[in-house]
Amino acid sequence: MDEYFLEPTQQAGAQLFSRGLTGDVVMLNLLRFKDIADYAAHPEIAPEAAISGKAAFQKYIDHAQPFLKSSGGELMFMGTGGPFFIGPDHEQWDLVMLVKQRSLADFMAFASNPEYLAGLGHRTAALQDSRLLPIVQSKDGNIE
């Protein structure tokens, strides 16, 4: 049975905060799109005609960018994915993104902004599966 991941669990949220991260946090996003976006859970923002998951995710990016910028965040990198060079043969990602926030608190302020949340349905409609890994830069190039 395939298992898909689209939203964080309460346990994952608790683990994130227990890490005691300080300073910049970069979110590594691995994203796989649905062939056709599914707006069943968010009909209020559904386009009139069916669109691809990729097109729905672009709607999400267009909606989210102003809120990301106003919270001090930055879309550092967005690029096409594909099969792993080292990794499971059956896993493939359509899009890879790196999103930086000044702090975990700034990320949470962005992610809980009601105006931002109003367009989150585009992301949900677009995605078949995803991974989100919060990362922080190592100090002085050393493994911590």
SULSULZI-V434272 format. One record per residue. N is the residue number from 1. SS is DSSP state (a for helix, b for strand, c for the rest). PSI is psi as a letter, one per 40 degrees, with the letter a starting at -180 (999 if undefined). NEAR is the number of other ideal C-beta (glycine too) atoms within 12 Angstrom. Layout:
n:ss:psi:near
N:SS:PSI:NEAR
N:SS:PSI:NEAR
This chain:
n:ss:psi:near
1:c:h:3
2:c:i:9
3:c:h:9
4:c:i:16
5:c:h:19
6:c:d:26
7:c:i:17
8:c:i:21
9:c:i:12
10:a:d:10
11:a:d:10
12:a:d:17
13:a:d:19
14:a:d:11
15:a:d:15
16:a:d:25
17:a:d:19
18:a:e:11
19:c:e:17
20:c:f:12
21:c:h:25
22:c:i:14
23:c:a:19
24:c:h:24
25:b:h:34
26:b:h:28
27:b:h:35
28:b:h:25
29:b:h:35
30:b:h:28
31:b:h:36
32:b:h:29
33:b:i:33
34:c:i:29
35:c:d:17
36:b:h:20
37:c:i:33
38:c:h:25
39:c:e:27
40:a:d:15
41:a:e:19
42:a:f:24
43:a:d:13
44:a:d:14
45:a:e:25
46:c:h:22
47:c:i:21
48:c:d:8
49:c:i:10
50:c:i:17
51:c:i:25
52:b:i:23
53:a:d:31
54:a:d:26
55:a:d:23
56:a:d:35
57:a:d:34
58:a:d:26
59:a:d:28
60:a:d:38
61:a:d:26
62:a:d:17
63:a:d:26
64:a:d:33
65:a:d:22
66:a:d:17
67:a:d:30
68:a:d:31
69:a:d:18
70:a:e:17
71:c:e:27
72:c:e:19
73:c:i:33
74:b:h:24
75:b:h:26
76:b:d:20
77:b:h:17
78:b:h:21
79:b:i:17
80:b:h:16
81:b:a:26
82:b:a:15
83:b:i:15
84:c:i:14
85:c:d:10
86:c:h:7
87:c:a:14
88:c:h:10
89:c:d:9
90:c:e:11
91:c:h:22
92:b:i:21
93:b:h:26
94:b:d:29
95:b:i:33
96:b:h:26
97:b:i:33
98:b:h:25
99:b:h:36
100:b:h:30
101:b:i:32
102:c:d:24
103:c:i:23
104:a:d:29
105:a:d:21
106:a:d:28
107:a:d:34
108:a:d:23
109:a:d:21
110:a:d:33
111:a:e:29
112:c:e:16
113:c:h:22
114:a:d:12
115:a:d:17
116:a:d:27
117:a:d:20
118:c:d:17
119:c:e:29
120:a:d:31
121:a:d:29
122:a:d:36
123:a:d:39
124:a:d:29
125:a:d:36
126:a:d:41
127:b:h:35
128:b:d:32
129:b:i:26
130:b:i:32
131:b:i:27
132:b:h:29
133:b:h:22
134:b:h:29
135:b:i:24
136:c:i:24
137:c:h:18
138:c:i:11
139:a:h:10
140:a:f:7
141:a:e:7
142:c:i:7
143:c:h:7
144:c:999:11
